Amino acid sequence: MTGFLMRRFVAMIVLLFVISFVTFSLFQLGPADPAAAACGQECTPQRIAEARVALGMDKPFLTQYLTYMSGLLGSHMVGAPGAETLCSWPCLGKSFQTNEDVTTIIERALPYTLSMASGAIVLWTIAGVGLGLLAALRKGRFTDKLIVGAASVGVSLPIPVTGLLLLLFFVSTLNLLPFTTNEIASPFGAAGPGGWFLNYLLPWVALAVLFSAQYIRVTRSNMLETFGEDFIRTARSKGLSRRHVVFKHGARAGITPVVTMLGLDIGGLLGGAVLTEQIFSVPGVGFTAVHAAQAGDLPVTMAITMMAAFFIIVANVLVDIVYAVIDPRVRVA
């Protein structure tokens, strides 16, 4: 296991460098001019050239890239010559738009994304795995057909449609829930757990409708396949109770593919649920990334891309470890 983790760690570092280089290159090849965007609409060519120097964009591409990446290893000076300031580790640079530390921007946006992701993950996992298992146990019956039909509808509804329908029905029409506000970042703030729960309930449901539908289908199909395995028939032949066979033997093996999905979905969601944050005006990581990309704000976009990639890679490693815990067949192999 130690050797496996070391290999995955080295692969993670290499992959992060590849992702950073590709992202940096795409910005250099793109049509957006961050210097012009930072300078403003009424800006002369001379001031644009000065802004380009201040942003370090007058240097060769490789020099810019190595300068940026050196911030991941230690502190260094950033800014125009004669007006440089110290950027402490981890130095992700300063925003081209606001001249604010990128680390500060991410620290401000991340609690919103964590709040939205945490509730949604719990909701769709419980609903998806629970209903998928129930459908497998009631195969061919009305309950199974109802759950599968609802999952087919849910997986066909994109987030923008679900989100707008929830806002229209529960907020505008019935006035049961408030509009999502960007003043509530965690359950420990002035609004308290109750206000935090109501504030993020609709984003949670919008995400859960889509993701739980996928989990229902995967859980049902894998549980049905697992129920046909030899070790399940052996457990039944020993006279074990149905509950013991289903949950002690069947569920642990049948939800293994669900763990893969969950790990990847958690990693991706922590990198920012772009559409959901846009629809509900949640100023999280995805919301920040969209506005940074539109404005050509390279340091912010680079940092969020690297963070999202890091979460996804770590999630993959954790999935491999959890496999060995929940499925004895993996340990034997």
Salt bridges, closest charged atoms under 4 A:
ASP33 OD2 - ARG52 NH2 2.75
GLU100 OE2 - ARG108 NH1 2.87
ASP101 OD1 - LYS94 NZ 2.65
ASP144 OD1 - ARG220 NE 2.72
ASP230 OD1 - ARG233 NH2 2.18
ASP320 OD2 - ARG8 NH1 2.44
ASP327 OD2 - ARG329 NH2 3.00
